[in-house]
Amino acid sequence: MNTLTPQQQERIVRLLEEGKTLREVERITGHRRETISLYGRLAGVLPRTVSSVPQALAA
């Protein structure tokens, strides 16, 4: 399995903290959204689980 360097990980987390979307970070860094979301979750920037239905629509 390939892993990102610490610098690449820090860049992804920094971009997510700045409010960039997964697609924007993907475009900027060239890394897959799945990889970006993994490192975002590990850093606590993104939620651990993703609901498939928004709460407002679930009621």
C-alpha positions as CSV (number, residue, x, y, z in Angstrom):
1,M,0.0,0.0,0.0
2,N,1.3,3.4,-0.9
3,T,1.2,6.1,1.8
4,L,1.5,9.8,1.6
5,T,4.5,11.6,3.0
6,P,4.0,13.6,6.2
7,Q,4.2,16.8,4.1
8,Q,1.4,15.6,1.7
9,Q,-0.7,14.6,4.7
10,E,-0.3,18.0,6.3
11,R,-1.2,19.8,3.1
12,I,-4.4,17.8,2.8
13,V,-5.4,18.5,6.4
14,R,-4.6,22.2,6.0
15,L,-6.7,22.5,2.8
16,L,-9.6,20.7,4.5
17,E,-9.3,23.0,7.6
18,E,-9.4,26.0,5.2
19,G,-12.8,24.8,4.1
20,K,-11.9,23.2,0.7
21,T,-14.2,20.4,-0.5
22,L,-12.9,16.9,-1.2
23,R,-13.1,17.6,-4.9
24,E,-11.2,20.9,-4.6
25,V,-8.5,19.1,-2.6
26,E,-8.4,16.3,-5.1
27,R,-7.9,18.8,-7.9
28,I,-5.2,20.7,-6.1
29,T,-3.2,17.7,-4.8
30,G,-3.9,15.1,-7.4
31,H,-4.9,12.5,-4.7
32,R,-8.1,10.6,-4.8
33,R,-11.1,11.8,-2.7
34,E,-11.1,8.5,-0.9
35,T,-7.5,9.0,0.3
36,I,-8.3,12.6,1.2
37,S,-11.3,11.6,3.2
38,L,-9.3,9.0,5.0
39,Y,-6.6,11.4,6.2
40,G,-9.2,14.0,7.0
41,R,-11.1,11.6,9.2
42,L,-7.8,10.4,10.9
43,A,-6.9,14.1,11.6
44,G,-10.4,14.7,13.0
45,V,-11.2,17.3,10.4
46,L,-14.0,15.2,8.8
47,P,-16.7,13.2,10.6
48,R,-16.0,9.5,11.2
49,T,-19.2,8.5,9.5
50,V,-21.1,9.9,6.6
51,S,-24.9,9.8,6.6
52,S,-26.4,8.8,3.2
53,V,-29.5,10.9,4.0
54,P,-29.3,14.4,5.4
55,Q,-31.0,14.8,8.8
56,A,-33.4,17.4,7.5
57,L,-34.7,14.9,4.9
58,A,-34.8,11.9,7.3
59,A,-37.6,13.3,9.4
